Amino acid sequence: MNLCIDIGNSTSKVGIFKNNELNNCFLFENIIKTNEIEQICNDYAINACIVSSTASDNFEIINFLNDKKYFVIELNEKTKIPITNRYITPQTLGNDRLAAVVGANFLLPDTDILVIDAGTALTFDFIDAEKNYYGGAIAPGLAMRFRALNEFTGRLPLVQIADNQKFELIGNDTQTSIISGVVNGIIYEIEGYKNFLIKKYPTLAVVLTGGNSEFLAKRLQNKIHLEKSLVLIGLNQILEMNVKNKLPHKKKYIE
């Protein structure tokens, strides 16, 4: 079994894969700790693992996994991947963005794909049918936009929006105007990126992931592929490639 660990700025996701199928998934509302990983390892017969992180310090986790004698990959710009990365500064590319396009390419091979991650940030990434990843765009996410309007103005409130809340294009008070501006703004961004790319790539597919993906998917008119575990799927494909090529990133950190 493969253990895939995705450590974000505030939350962590862990996936257990068997034969390229997601066997189980765990969400932690924190940066995952070694004892939490140990509990998962005790419950599954792990053979190989990959760690992707936006945090700067994973020494304890990597050392723990190495001590378990697993095949260990710590994802970085030097890791072998099953696509061609044409990003000019791969060392600054977020691991989650890279893993997401790998996952999308696995799910929809030989396809031009726009990958959208609607999380803390709203990211757009493009990979063509020949597995060339070029980059994309980074914008504030849903919650960040609501917070920015509140924190950078003197009188605008911090608006909370329910998953099933309905709203019109034209808001009739301050709260509904903020909701319309933020939510419709994101929807129009997504539609705009897709419509621009589809002129050059007529068979373009759109894959949506991230914490706000279900909320936005209900409000998008065009057909999209919703996959909340896209990053974990991509991490597993990167791990599988390195396992097959026997390219472990074994290194012991000294604190």
C-alpha positions in Angstrom: 0.0 0.0 0.0 1.1 3.6 -0.7 0.9 6.4 1.9 0.4 9.9 0.4 0.7 12.9 2.8 -0.3 16.4 1.7 0.6 19.0 4.3 -1.0 22.4 3.7 -0.7 25.7 5.6 -3.4 24.8 8.1 -4.8 21.3 7.2 -3.4 18.0 6.1 -4.8 15.2 4.0 -3.6 11.6 4.0 -4.5 9.0 1.4 -4.0 5.2 1.4 -3.7 3.7 -2.1 -3.9 0.1 -3.2 -3.5 -0.8 -6.8 -3.9 2.9 -7.8 -7.3 3.1 -6.0 -7.8 5.4 -3.0 -8.6 3.0 -0.2 -9.0 5.6 2.5 -8.6 9.3 3.1 -8.0 11.2 6.3 -8.4 15.0 6.9 -6.6 16.7 9.8 -7.6 20.2 10.7 -3.9 20.9 11.6 -0.4 20.3 10.3 -0.2 16.6 10.8 2.0 15.3 13.6 4.3 12.2 13.7 2.1 10.4 16.2 -0.9 10.8 13.9 1.0 9.3 11.0 2.3 6.5 13.2 -1.3 5.6 14.0 -2.2 5.3 10.3 1.0 3.3 9.6 0.0 0.9 12.4 -3.4 0.3 10.7 -2.2 -0.4 7.2 0.6 -2.4 5.5 2.5 0.5 4.1 5.3 -0.2 1.5 6.0 3.3 0.1 5.2 6.9 1.0 5.4 10.4 -0.4 5.3 13.6 1.5 4.2 16.9 0.0 4.3 20.0 2.1 4.0 23.8 2.1 5.6 23.8 5.5 9.3 24.4 5.8 10.2 21.8 8.3 9.3 18.1 7.9 12.4 16.7 9.5 10.6 14.7 12.2 8.1 13.2 9.8 10.7 12.2 7.1 13.0 10.7 9.8 10.1 8.7 11.2 9.2 7.3 7.8 12.8 6.5 6.9 13.2 4.7 10.2 10.2 2.5 9.3 12.2 1.3 6.3 9.6 2.5 3.8 10.4 3.6 0.3 10.2 7.4 0.9 9.8 10.3 -1.5 9.8 13.9 -0.3 8.3 15.9 -3.2 10.4 18.8 -4.5 11.5 20.2 -7.8 14.1 17.4 -8.4 11.6 14.6 -8.0 10.9 12.5 -11.1 7.4 13.1 -12.3 5.3 11.5 -15.1 4.7 14.8 -17.0 7.0 17.4 -18.5 7.3 20.5 -16.2 7.8 23.6 -18.3 7.4 26.0 -15.4 10.3 28.5 -15.6 10.9 28.5 -11.8 10.1 24.9 -10.7 11.7 25.5 -7.3 8.9 28.1 -6.5 6.0 25.9 -7.8 3.6 24.7 -5.1 3.7 21.0 -4.7 -0.1 20.9 -4.6 -0.3 22.6 -8.0 2.1 20.1 -9.5 0.4 17.1 -7.9 -3.0 18.3 -9.1 -2.0 18.4 -12.7 -0.4 15.0 -12.5 -3.6 13.7 -11.0 -5.7 15.3 -13.7 -3.5 13.8 -16.4 -3.8 10.4 -14.9 -7.6 10.6 -14.7 -8.0 12.1 -18.2 -5.0 11.0 -20.3 -4.3 12.4 -23.7 -6.5 15.4 -22.9 -5.9 19.2 -22.7 -6.9 20.1 -19.2 -7.6 23.2 -17.1 -7.1 22.3 -13.5 -8.7 24.6 -10.9 -8.0 24.3 -7.2 -10.5 26.3 -5.2 -8.9 26.5 -1.7 -7.2 29.2 0.3 -6.0 30.5 -3.1 -7.8 30.0 -6.4 -5.3 28.5 -8.8 -5.6 27.7 -12.5 -3.1 25.3 -14.2 -2.9 24.0 -17.7 -1.5 20.7 -19.0 -1.8 19.7 -22.6 -2.6 16.4 -24.2 1.1 15.6 -24.6 1.7 15.9 -20.8 3.3 19.4 -21.0 2.6 21.5 -17.9 3.0 25.2 -18.6 1.8 27.0 -15.4 -1.3 29.0 -14.8 -2.6 31.7 -12.5 -2.9 32.4 -8.7 -5.7 34.5 -7.3 -7.3 34.9 -3.8 -9.8 32.2 -2.9 -13.3 32.6 -1.7 -12.7 33.1 2.1 -9.7 35.3 1.4 -11.9 37.7 -0.7 -14.5 38.0 2.0 -11.8 38.7 4.6 -10.0 41.2 2.4 -13.2 43.3 1.9 -13.7 43.4 5.7 -10.1 44.0 6.7 -9.1 46.6 4.1 -12.2 48.7 4.4 -13.7 50.7 7.3 -17.3 49.6 7.2 -17.8 46.5 5.1 -18.8 43.5 7.2 -17.2 40.0 7.2 -19.7 38.0 5.3 -20.4 34.3 5.9 -22.1 32.3 3.2 -24.0 29.0 3.6 -23.4 26.2 1.1 -27.0 26.2 0.0 -27.4 30.0 0.0 -29.1 31.5 -3.0 -28.3 34.9 -4.3 -29.0 37.1 -7.3 -26.5 38.8 -9.6 -27.7 42.2 -8.4 -27.4 42.4 -4.6 -30.1 44.5 -2.9 -28.2 45.3 0.3 -24.5 45.4 1.4 -24.3 41.7 2.4 -25.9 40.3 -0.8 -23.8 42.7 -2.9 -20.6 41.4 -1.3 -21.8 37.8 -1.9 -22.6 38.5 -5.5 -19.3 40.3 -6.1 -17.2 37.6 -4.5 -19.0 34.4 -5.7 -20.0 35.6 -9.2 -16.5 37.1 -9.6 -14.9 33.7 -9.1 -17.5 32.0 -11.3 -16.8 34.5 -14.1 -13.0 34.0 -13.7 -13.4 30.3 -14.1 -15.7 30.7 -17.1 -13.3 33.3 -18.6 -10.3 31.1 -18.3 -12.1 28.1 -19.8 -13.6 30.1 -22.7 -10.2 31.6 -23.5 -8.4 28.3 -23.6 -11.1 26.5 -25.5 -10.5 28.7 -28.5 -7.1 27.0 -28.9 -8.0 23.7 -27.3 -11.5 22.8 -28.4 -11.7 19.6 -26.5 -10.5 21.2 -23.3 -11.6 19.5 -20.0 -11.9 21.3 -16.7 -11.1 19.5 -13.4 -12.1 21.2 -10.2 -10.7 20.4 -6.8 -10.1 22.1 -3.4 -12.1 22.9 -0.3 -14.6 25.1 -2.1 -14.9 23.0 -5.2 -18.4 21.5 -4.4 -19.8 24.9 -3.6 -18.6 26.3 -6.9 -19.4 23.2 -9.0 -23.1 23.7 -8.2 -23.0 27.2 -9.6 -21.0 26.6 -12.8 -22.9 26.3 -16.0 -20.3 24.4 -18.0 -19.5 20.7 -17.5 -16.6 20.1 -15.2 -15.0 17.1 -13.5 -15.1 17.4 -9.7 -12.4 15.5 -7.8 -11.7 16.5 -4.2 -8.8 14.0 -3.9 -7.0 15.2 -7.0 -3.8 16.2 -5.2 -3.6 12.8 -3.4 -4.2 11.0 -6.7 -1.4 12.9 -8.3 1.0 12.3 -5.4 0.3 8.6 -5.7 1.1 8.6 -9.4 4.4 10.4 -8.7 5.2 7.8 -6.0 4.3 4.9 -8.3 6.7 6.2 -11.0 9.5 6.5 -8.5 8.8 3.1 -7.0 9.0 1.5 -10.5 12.2 3.3 -11.3 13.6 2.7 -7.8 14.4 6.3 -7.2 14.0 6.8 -3.5 14.9 10.1 -1.9 16.3 8.5 1.3 18.0 11.1 3.4 18.3 11.3 7.2 17.9 14.8 8.6 20.2 15.8 11.4 18.6 18.3 13.8 
